Amino acid sequence: MGFIYLEIINFVKSEAEVEDELDKVFFMLKNMSTLKTLPRIMKSAVFQRFFQLASYAKLTKEERTMYDISLKRKWDAEAVRMYQQEQVEGLKNQLEGLENQLQEAKEAVVIAKAEGERKKALETALEFKKMGLPIADIAKGTGLSIDEIEKLK
């Protein structure tokens, strides 16, 4: 195992002369105190994160406290927004379920009504048959078939 020592003060390349990732790291370390924005050659996520950390480290204690509070507020607001979005989606799902149940209930009412009308027609036909009315007239009046009327007892 060997060690290589580099004195940052001896790194003299300018931004235009930087060639590889190691040069970028040394350039960043040497010029960090004077950089106001991230140079265009260092647009990778690693350097952006490094620059953010360095910018945070430059803040005074009061500025850090204010920054931390603003981050907390931002995260809290995002959490509230996400919770509300989940609630809205849940309510939409519930509404869709209720609409489906309502449609099924309407269909059940239509079916029950049709069955009730048929039952009433059968009862009426049976009463007419007991009264001795002709089966053809009973069929015509109730809408039942002659076979159905003949089967009634």
NUNU-5458 format. One record per residue (C-alpha): x, y, z; residue in three letters. Coordinates in pm, whole numbers, plus 32768, in hexadecimal, padded with zeros to 4 digits. Layout:
<sites>
XYZAla;...
</sites>
This chain:
<sites>
800080008000Met;808681517FA2Gly;802482B37FE9Phe;801E83DB7F00Ile;801185327F99Tyr;7F8986557ED7Leu;7F9587B47F56Glu;7E5D885F7ED5Ile;7F1D89A67EC1Ile;7FFB89097DB5Asn;7ED088AF7CD8Phe;7ED889C57BD6Val;7DF189517ABELys;7CDD8A3C7A51Ser;7B7989D17A04Glu;7BCD89B27891Ala;7CF988D178DBGlu;7C3E87D579B2Val;7C42868578FDGlu;7BCF856279D6Asp;7B0185217B0FGlu;7C2C85397BF8Leu;7C8286907B6BAsp;7B1786F77BA2Lys;7B2A868D7D0FVal;7C6D874C7D49Phe;7BE6887D7C91Phe;7AAC88737D65Met;7B6F88517EABLeu;7C5E896B7E55Lys;7B568A607DDCAsn;7A358A047EC2Met;7A518B3E7F94Ser;7A3A8C227E65Thr;79318B6C7D96Leu;77DC8C137D93Lys;77448B1C7C9DThr;77A589C27C29Leu;788689CD7AF3Pro;77ED893979B5Arg;78F2882379A6Ile;7876879C7AF3Met;770587657AACLys;770185F97B23Ser;762C859D7C51Ala;775E85597D2AVal;77EB86B77CFBPhe;769487577D23Gln;766786A77E71Arg;77CC87037ED7Phe;7788886F7E7FPhe;7642886B7F48Gln;76F587DF8078Leu;780A88E08059Ala;770A89F98035Ser;7659897B816DTyr;77A38969822BAla;77EA8AD981D3Lys;76AC8B4F8280Leu;76B78BF183D5Thr;760E8B4484F9Lys;74D98C2384DBGlu;74C68BF18362Glu;74E18A778391Arg;73CA8A7F8491Thr;72EC8B4883A7Met;73458A618284Tyr;72F7892A8353Asp;71A989BF83BDIle;71508A128255Ser;71AD88AF81E9Leu;70D6881F82FELys;6FB188F98293Arg;6FE3888D812ALys;6FEC871C818BTrp;6EBD8746826DAsp;6DF987F48159Ala;6E5686DF8065Glu;6DEA85D5815FAla;6C9D86868192Val;6C6B86A68019Arg;6CB585347FE5Met;6BC984D48101Tyr;6AB585AA806DGln;6AF085127F16Gln;6AD483B47FABGlu;6992841A805BGln;690184A57F17Val;695B83677E5CGlu;68C082987F73Gly;678183667F64Leu;677783437DEALys;679581C97E0DAsn;668181C87F12Gln;65A6829E7E31Leu;65DD81B17D0DGlu;6583808C7DEEGly;6446813D7E63Leu;63E881917CFCGlu;641280227C9FAsn;633B7FBB7DC9Gln;623480BC7D66Leu;622B80367C03Gln;620C7ED27C84Glu;60F47F417D70Ala;603C7FEB7C4ELys;605A7EAD7B81Glu;5FDC7DE07CAAAla;5EB27ECC7CD1Val;5E5B7EA77B60Val;5E717D2C7B7BIle;5DA57D287CBEAla;5CA27E0C7C24Lys;5C857D2B7AF3Ala;5C657BFA7BD3Glu;5B5C7CAC7CA5Gly;5A977D0A7B6EGlu;5AAA7BA37AF1Arg;5A397B1F7C42Lys;59197C187C47Lys;58B77BB07AE5Ala;58B87A427B50Leu;57DF7A907C81Glu;56EE7B597BAAThr;56DE7A457AA7Ala;569779437BB6Leu;557B7A1A7C3EGlu;54EA7A4A7ADEPhe;550678D07AA1Lys;5449788B7BE7Lys;533E79817B74Met;531678B07A37Gly;538F79AC7934Leu;540A791C77E9Pro;558378D177E8Ile;55B8799A76A6Ala;55237AD1774CAsp;55F57A987887Ile;57327A7877B0Ala;56D97BB476F6Lys;56987C787837Gly;57C57C0278FEThr;58C97BD877ECGly;59097A6F7851Leu;5911794F775ESer;57EE785B7747Ile;58D7774077BCAsp;5932780278F7Glu;57C578457945Ile;576576D9790FGlu;5875766A7A07Lys;57E777477B1CLeu;572D76977C33Lys;
</sites>
